[in-house]
Amino acid sequence: MIGSLPMLRGLAGFNRAWLRSDIPAGLSIAAVGLPSAIAYPAIAGLPPETGIYASIVAPIAYAIFGPSRLLVVGPDAATMTVLAAAMGAIIASEPATASVDRVAIASALALGVGVFCIAAKLLRLGVLASFLSRPILVGFFAGVSLSILVGQIGRFTGVKIQSDGLIPPLVEMLAKSSLIHWPSLVLGLVMFALLWIVKAFRFRVPGPVLVVVLSVVLSAIFDFQGRGIAVVGDIPSGLPSLSLPALHQMPLDKIVLGSAAIFLVSFGAGIVAARSFGSRTGEEVDANQELVGLGAANIAPALFGSFPVSVSDSRTAINLSTGGVSQAAGLVSAATLVAALVFLHSALRILPIPALAAILATAAISLIDIHELKKIWRISRMEFIFALIAMWGAISFGVLNGVIVAVAATLVYLLRQTMFPRDGLLGRIEGRHGFFDLARFPEARPVEGAAVFAIQGSILFYNADYVRTRLTSVARALPAETRCLVLDAGAVTHIDSTGAAALDAVAGILAKRNIVFAMADLSEESRGILERAGVIEAIGAHNLFNGREEALRALIGTVGEAGSAASAG
């Protein structure tokens, strides 16, 4: 029955035998997810229970509407950092005397992200997942990680830090160094070191789980709260009631902008993670279908007093490593967290804040992908520069403005890649078939009486002037005996009105020299543009050919492989 419901694709074909794998996987996901569920809300100044709520309702919603069997959604450090910045902008726009409900704002943003996901699905905009390139995402997350690290200074030291940004909090900390609560700092650093030891020696028990259990036990034995070490405090023992955020009481323009920024980062990073795991399992990732699952996974927390989520790398990795085979593992994880909320809330309330700071700091450092940055440096210096620009934007302008910088860097990168399309004059090599770039192959010779010029890329408004200049310089340098210039348009995917005007100008220059301007392998779409622009009429429809060989045979006769032209008679 389940397999017949398209909305339950992650449980399609379910049978009881799968529970032998999905139950242990779900318990492992819950064990790993609980520490981050409690810690991550602190990034946005939200109470810890909101992270538990998100870790319960989001996987349930994804299990119903998501297409993947194995992906697990939940709180994500990078998404939380963008959320914190969006919430900060919204709160700053409110009057100083207004009461601020941070949970309601986070829920409104989660609802906005969900709506963006559904709208993008309806418009088939899954391609947006690829909009932020891998190098720019790597750089952006490196900047985000530094923001998270700086944000943990107050939790490590017990000192209230009021400055924002990267350097001001450090300066403020130095000025307030006499206020450091040393027991808190020592505890945080010990737990931070423990996390790295567990990682280095690959203990079976995940580091965050060990830190939470150990710090709770120590807190109970030594009364950390009584000794001045901050603890989590009271956590509600049940789920919140179903409710809709009071959007009419919030600045909708900032809610929309904040939701858009969170959507772009969380969806882009989520699909990168999904494709990474999909390459290991052979599971195809359809970005448009994932929009439905992620949309539901964000709307559900919005209705239960929580915040936006994304695909969780750590939880999905645990699911794969422990043998999970369906979304039943996510449902088991959700049920386990409900039990933890009901039965362990007394223990969780004495969880020391410095321990959470250690978990967050470790998660932040994991966002800095040094290996990938080295790989980008090795492959392309230019892409590495754009990665640094994205990182600099997140650090210098704040995370929310950093998203804008990352988007702007992506646009500049795309423009640069297409602004100067590859082109060149082509010729023949004796004894070989085909045409060869004269600049790349010194042994190639131009076709006598003709010029063949290839452009690899679209001719659009932002590069039309460059293309016109290149063709004009080639046209003016042609020998006097040249009878035609054939434009190989096989790799020209699109021409706009500005590009048509550029080609029209070239046709005029060639006409003055009595040189025929011909085009080979022009696409139907581009031909339609040139016809409506009058370019085809100017050069003559009889000068459009299906290929270079056909053009040269018609214009100058039969062309031999060595580049000589025999008269057609």
Buried (B, 14 or more C-beta within 10 A) or exposed (E): EBEEEEBBBBBBEBEEEBBEBBBBBBBBBBBBBBBBBBBBBBBBBBBBBBBBBBBBBBBBBBBBBBBBBBBBBBBBBBBBBBBBBBBBBBBEEBEEEEEEBBBBBBBBBBBBBBBBBBEBBEEEBBEBBBBBBBBBBBBBBBBBBBBBBBBBBBBBBBBEBEBEBBEEBBEBBEEBEEEBBEBBBEBBBBBBEBBEEBEEEEEEEBBBBBBBBBBBEBBEEEEBBEEEBBBBEEBEEEBBEEEEBEBEEBBEEBBBBBBBBBBBBBBBBBBBBBBBBBEEEEBEBBBBBBBBBBBBBBBBBBBBBBBBBBBBBBBBBBBBEBBBBBBBBBBBBBBBBBEBBEEBBEBBBBBBBBBBBBBBBBBBBBBBBEEBBEBBBEEEEEBBBBBBBBBBBBBBBBBBBBBBBBBEBBEEBEEEEEBEBEBBBBBBBEEEEEBBBBEEBEEBBBBBBBBBBBBEBBBBEEBBBBBBEBBBEBBEEBEEEBBBBBBBBBBBBEBBBBBBBBBBBBBBBBEEEEBBBBBBBBBEEBBEBBBEBEBBEBBEEEBBBEEBBBBBBBBBBEBEEEBBBEEEE
